[in-house]
Amino acid sequence: MTRYFATCARGLEPVLAGELRALGARAVEPGRGGAHFEGDAALLYRACLWLRTAVRVLRPVSEFECANPDQLYDAVRAIAWHELMTADHTLAVDCNVRDSGITHSQYAARRVKDAICDQFRDRTGRRPSVDTERPMIGLNLHVSKNRAVLSLDASWDSLHKRGYRPIQTIAPLNEALAAGLLLHTGWTGSTPLADPLCGSGTFCVEGAWLALNRPPGLTRKWFALQGWQDFDRELWNAVRDEARAGVKKALPAPIVGSDVHRGALDLARQNAKAAGVGHLVKLDVCDVRAARPPSAEPGVMIVNPPYGERIGEEDEWKPLYRALGETVGAHWPGWKLFVFTSNSRLAKTVPLKVVGKAPFFNGSLDCFLWEYQV
Ligand SMILES: C[S@@+](CC[C@H](N)C(=O)[O-])C[C@H]1O[C@@H](n2cnc3c(N)ncnc32)[C@H](O)[C@@H]1O
């Protein structure tokens, strides 16, 4: 059993912990910005493939006190690096620091790299080279209040990068956050899902993958753990094959998205196609006032309306929030409505009874997922 830490956006920790337990992880403990867990190699591989809400999965190598870059260098140099890698491995270090004597994360990352390279040079006469794009050994250094945790990063590229969204649009929801919000609603994929303010279609695509039992990591070509000394290719392939075999071909219930802007809809269609669900998800250009349920069976509607963050914008969006509530109240009986926004005043403009409110961070924005009774 090895101990790991999966990171996620603040607010998603309980959802991530639920995902980990469902995968069979042991000793799951949600913490700030992630969850600790234990498991074997198969569990680690499943976590990288399956976790919808995680940003990275880290395997701690060493924990130590350090108040300055020299102490950091000494502590890293004392680690037996030859047990984890050779001079032929490529290396990269990512670092975040908070409330510490070490204040420059880039300099700290360089000191870690120097300590490892110097150790190899002294032992073998050769040193690993740096590859920040696709390192075989990607290290994550986290320093908080002079306590450092140095970990192997199992994916290197953030797990929210699913590979279906080539172009970054103006305000798309982060994929891991969208999936986490969907999981938070309790929706499992067996009832209809609708997003009539779908923008680039993130809820629809993440929802389709969830309903199809398709792991978000299946389309990724590369995870850093494939370069680790103890990487078990056979086991990795078996875990991937097992996941691939479990993907459903058809949605159990309709998933529909619409948006008033044709440009947004075009993007949503491109994303859905790239995610392999373009033929399954129904996407239309339509004002939210004209949106109607896709079937007689009620389901979950989840939307991420404009927040009106800039001064003067708030009033501009009040009619939209009002119209959303009126439309759902009149035409979507039995549905559950969830609205994700940073603007509580706008959320209160929806003319329906609030039955839930859960906090989540969207980047640096304090947001809430509001639930209304329809
Ligand atoms: C914050 S964005 C949604 C982003 C989306 N969740 C994503 O991941 O890309 C809000 C969307 O609401 C749409 N919108 C605004 N007013 C609308 C209306 N009256 N009817 C339908 N869509 C509307 C905008 O075009 C925009 O795409």
Ligand as a Chemical Component Dictionary entry (heavy atoms), coordinates in Angstrom:
data_LIG
# 
_chem_comp.id                   LIG 
_chem_comp.type                 NON-POLYMER 
_chem_comp.pdbx_formal_charge   0 
_chem_comp.three_letter_code    LIG 
# 
loop_
_chem_comp_atom.comp_id 
_chem_comp_atom.atom_id 
_chem_comp_atom.alt_atom_id 
_chem_comp_atom.type_symbol 
_chem_comp_atom.charge 
_chem_comp_atom.model_Cartn_x 
_chem_comp_atom.model_Cartn_y 
_chem_comp_atom.model_Cartn_z 
_chem_comp_atom.pdbx_ordinal 
LIG C1  C1  C 0  -20.817 31.519 -18.521 1  
LIG S1  S1  S 1  -21.359 30.970 -20.064 2  
LIG C2  C2  C 0  -21.554 29.237 -19.881 3  
LIG C3  C3  C 0  -20.265 28.532 -20.048 4  
LIG C4  C4  C 0  -20.425 27.042 -20.113 5  
LIG N1  N1  N 0  -20.800 26.472 -18.826 6  
LIG C5  C5  C 0  -19.157 26.404 -20.629 7  
LIG O1  O1  O 0  -18.576 25.566 -19.945 8  
LIG O2  O2  O -1 -18.693 26.763 -21.714 9  
LIG C6  C6  C 0  -23.029 31.539 -20.140 10 
LIG C7  C7  C 0  -23.728 31.230 -21.465 11 
LIG O3  O3  O 0  -25.082 31.711 -21.398 12 
LIG C8  C8  C 0  -25.464 32.043 -22.722 13 
LIG N2  N2  N 0  -26.667 32.894 -22.687 14 
LIG C9  C9  C 0  -26.792 34.155 -22.239 15 
LIG N3  N3  N 0  -28.083 34.565 -22.361 16 
LIG C10 C10 C 0  -28.788 33.524 -22.875 17 
LIG C11 C11 C 0  -30.160 33.315 -23.210 18 
LIG N4  N4  N 0  -31.071 34.275 -23.048 19 
LIG N5  N5  N 0  -30.529 32.109 -23.689 20 
LIG C12 C12 C 0  -29.620 31.123 -23.868 21 
LIG N6  N6  N 0  -28.291 31.274 -23.587 22 
LIG C13 C13 C 0  -27.886 32.451 -23.084 23 
LIG C14 C14 C 0  -24.246 32.762 -23.266 24 
LIG O4  O4  O 0  -24.260 32.750 -24.684 25 
LIG C15 C15 C 0  -23.091 31.939 -22.661 26 
LIG O5  O5  O 0  -22.627 30.972 -23.570 27 
# 
loop_
_chem_comp_bond.comp_id 
_chem_comp_bond.atom_id_1 
_chem_comp_bond.atom_id_2 
_chem_comp_bond.value_order 
_chem_comp_bond.pdbx_ordinal 
LIG C1  S1  SING 1  
LIG S1  C2  SING 2  
LIG S1  C6  SING 3  
LIG C2  C3  SING 4  
LIG C3  C4  SING 5  
LIG C4  N1  SING 6  
LIG C4  C5  SING 7  
LIG C5  O1  DOUB 8  
LIG C5  O2  SING 9  
LIG C6  C7  SING 10 
LIG C7  O3  SING 11 
LIG C7  C15 SING 12 
LIG O3  C8  SING 13 
LIG C8  N2  SING 14 
LIG C8  C14 SING 15 
LIG N2  C9  SING 16 
LIG N2  C13 SING 17 
LIG C9  N3  DOUB 18 
LIG N3  C10 SING 19 
LIG C10 C11 SING 20 
LIG C10 C13 DOUB 21 
LIG C11 N4  SING 22 
LIG C11 N5  DOUB 23 
LIG N5  C12 SING 24 
LIG C12 N6  DOUB 25 
LIG N6  C13 SING 26 
LIG C14 O4  SING 27 
LIG C14 C15 SING 28 
LIG C15 O5  SING 29 
# 
